[in-house]
Amino acid sequence: MGTTRQHPPGDLGREPEGAGVGARADAGIRADADTGVPSAVPAESAESAGRQWRTLSLRDATGIVPTARDFARQALHDWGWLPASTADRRAAAEDVLLVVSELVTNACLHADGPDELRIARTPKALRVEVADGGAGQPAPRTPHRAGRPGGHGMFIVQRLCLDWGVVRMPGEPGKTVWAELAAPV
């Protein structure tokens, strides 16, 4: 179900300002804004409430969707989701990578590109956020029976995720589209 709530039922909303925004809590890594390549920065306290955040700037990046998927894949590997030991764990990781691809692609197609990809995890869930400067409102569409490509991204997100929504900051342009997936058991 799509919503516009600030935080989903699992309360994986954004961490407080200055609490590790843009930093990997577990290794002190940040993606360079110009290249999208991780670079070392001091680790900040981002593990508030058991959450670990990863942030990747996608402004001016090339190969945005593959870069975002590679970033997400590395986070899943670092967090123990990959390599997957069972078919269920492999499917959960593939779902995350598909959701990342769909949200980033939507930002590319409908919002002049994404500004940032953020991924957070807790023991029970993983949250994907894509921030962009667009004013549009994403909505799932019923897939076309005629086999026409495109238009299915948010339908896929809705089907794979526990919940998803859009956060807008009053007085600021753009939005953050978020999706929450269950952690593998």
C-alpha positions in Angstrom: 0.0 0.0 0.0 1.3 3.5 -0.8 1.1 6.2 1.7 2.4 9.6 2.5 3.1 8.9 6.2 6.4 10.3 7.5 7.4 6.9 8.9 6.2 3.3 8.2 4.8 1.0 10.9 8.3 -0.3 11.5 9.4 3.2 12.4 12.5 3.2 10.2 12.2 6.9 9.4 15.1 9.2 8.9 17.6 9.4 11.7 17.9 12.8 13.5 19.9 15.6 11.8 23.6 15.2 12.3 23.3 11.6 13.5 25.5 10.0 10.9 23.7 11.4 7.8 25.7 10.3 4.8 28.0 8.0 6.7 28.3 4.2 7.0 28.0 3.6 10.7 29.8 0.3 10.6 32.9 1.4 8.6 32.9 5.2 8.3 32.6 5.2 4.5 30.9 7.8 2.4 30.4 7.9 -1.4 32.1 10.8 -3.0 29.6 13.2 -4.5 31.5 13.7 -7.7 32.3 10.1 -8.6 29.9 7.9 -6.6 32.9 6.0 -5.4 33.1 5.3 -1.7 35.8 7.3 0.2 36.8 7.3 3.8 35.4 9.8 6.2 35.2 9.7 10.0 32.6 7.4 11.3 29.6 9.1 13.0 27.1 7.8 15.4 24.5 6.4 13.0 23.5 3.4 14.9 20.8 5.1 16.9 17.9 2.7 17.6 19.9 -0.2 16.1 19.8 1.4 12.6 22.7 1.4 10.2 22.6 3.9 7.3 24.4 4.0 4.0 24.2 7.0 1.7 25.3 7.4 -1.9 25.2 10.8 -3.7 23.9 10.2 -7.3 24.2 13.9 -8.4 26.3 14.0 -11.6 26.9 10.3 -11.5 27.1 8.3 -14.7 25.6 4.8 -15.0 23.2 5.7 -12.2 21.1 2.6 -12.0 24.1 0.1 -12.0 26.0 2.3 -9.6 23.0 2.3 -7.2 22.6 -1.5 -7.5 26.3 -2.0 -6.9 26.1 0.2 -3.8 23.1 -1.7 -2.5 24.7 -5.0 -3.3 27.8 -4.0 -1.3 25.7 -2.9 1.7 23.8 -6.3 1.6 27.1 -8.1 1.5 28.5 -6.1 4.4 25.3 -6.7 6.4 25.4 -10.5 5.8 22.5 -10.7 3.3 24.9 -11.8 0.6 26.2 -14.3 -0.2 22.8 -15.8 0.5 22.9 -19.2 2.3 19.3 -20.2 1.3 16.9 -19.6 -1.6 14.8 -17.4 0.7 17.7 -15.2 1.6 18.8 -15.0 -2.0 15.2 -13.9 -3.0 15.2 -11.3 -0.3 18.4 -9.8 -1.5 17.2 -9.8 -5.1 14.0 -8.1 -4.1 16.1 -5.3 -2.5 18.2 -4.9 -5.6 15.0 -4.8 -7.8 13.4 -2.1 -5.5 16.6 0.0 -5.7 16.6 -0.3 -9.5 12.9 0.6 -9.8 13.1 3.6 -7.4 16.2 5.0 -9.0 14.9 4.4 -12.5 11.6 6.3 -11.6 13.7 9.2 -10.4 15.6 9.2 -13.7 12.5 9.0 -15.8 10.2 11.3 -13.9 12.3 13.7 -11.8 15.4 14.7 -13.7 17.4 12.0 -11.9 18.0 11.0 -8.2 20.0 13.2 -5.9 20.7 10.5 -3.3 20.2 6.9 -2.4 19.9 5.9 1.3 19.7 2.4 2.7 19.0 1.6 6.4 18.7 -1.7 8.2 17.6 -3.0 11.4 17.4 -6.7 12.4 13.8 -6.9 11.1 13.7 -4.6 8.1 15.6 -2.7 5.4 14.5 0.7 4.1 15.5 2.1 0.7 15.1 5.9 0.1 15.6 7.8 -3.1 15.7 11.6 -2.9 15.0 13.7 -6.0 14.0 17.2 -7.0 10.8 16.2 -8.7 7.3 17.4 -7.9 5.4 14.4 -9.2 3.7 11.8 -7.1 4.6 8.2 -7.8 1.7 5.7 -8.0 1.4 2.1 -8.9 -0.3 1.3 -12.2 -2.0 -1.9 -13.2 0.3 -3.7 -15.6 -0.6 -3.6 -19.2 -1.9 -6.8 -20.7 -0.6 -5.9 -24.2 3.0 -6.4 -23.0 4.0 -2.7 -23.4 7.2 -2.0 -21.5 7.4 0.5 -18.7 4.9 1.9 -16.2 5.3 -1.0 -13.7 7.9 0.3 -11.3 5.7 1.3 -8.4 3.5 -1.7 -8.9 6.6 -3.9 -8.5 7.6 -1.9 -5.4 4.1 -2.2 -3.9 4.1 -6.0 -4.4 7.6 -6.6 -3.0 7.6 -4.2 0.0 6.0 -4.2 3.4 5.1 -0.6 2.8 6.2 2.5 0.8 5.5 6.2 0.7 6.6 9.7 -0.1 8.1 12.3 2.2 8.1 16.0 1.3 9.8 18.6 3.4 7.6 21.8 3.7 9.1 24.7 1.8 11.7 22.5 0.1 11.5 21.2 -3.5 11.6 17.5 -4.3 10.7 14.5 -2.3 12.0 11.2 -0.9 10.4 8.0 -2.0 10.9 5.2 0.5 10.2 1.5 0.6 10.6 -1.0 3.4 11.3 -4.7 3.0 11.4 -7.5 5.5 14.8 -8.8 6.5 15.4 -12.4 5.6 14.8 -15.0 8.3 
